[in-house]
């Protein structure tokens, strides 16, 4: 069952892999991380619950080739598109603070670049990759 309601972002890593669901308009529906060794199970559960994505967008950095093999087994009828993931972690931090509650008290006085989110940013980096893909395609239209 093809679900055109979202694109799936994958930020592959050796130990943690970011997974994000993003609408074609760029709205982040979900951003999380999973242990890379449990990625197949997590993606199968996601597909069972949400259907297949319109496309899978994967970063071209660490551990990309092994994760590509996992994706090829699960997403046989869905395009898997590789994008440059340079600086995606820095952009993920900014995205995190845009989507989550801003800090209070003295922490609010810290510049955004010095604020440390209380959770891993892998899922947000996956969302950044989808947003990059959408921006690239928008500029081609």
Secondary structure as GFF3:
##gff-version 3
##sequence-region A 1 141
A	DSSP	beta_strand	7	11	.	.	.	ID=ss1
A	DSSP	beta_strand	16	22	.	.	.	ID=ss2
A	DSSP	beta_strand	28	35	.	.	.	ID=ss3
A	DSSP	three_ten_helix	36	38	.	.	.	ID=ss4
A	DSSP	alpha_helix	39	50	.	.	.	ID=ss5
A	DSSP	beta_strand	55	59	.	.	.	ID=ss6
A	DSSP	alpha_helix	64	74	.	.	.	ID=ss7
A	DSSP	beta_strand	79	83	.	.	.	ID=ss8
A	DSSP	alpha_helix	88	99	.	.	.	ID=ss9
A	DSSP	three_ten_helix	105	109	.	.	.	ID=ss10
A	DSSP	three_ten_helix	112	114	.	.	.	ID=ss11
A	DSSP	alpha_helix	122	140	.	.	.	ID=ss12
###
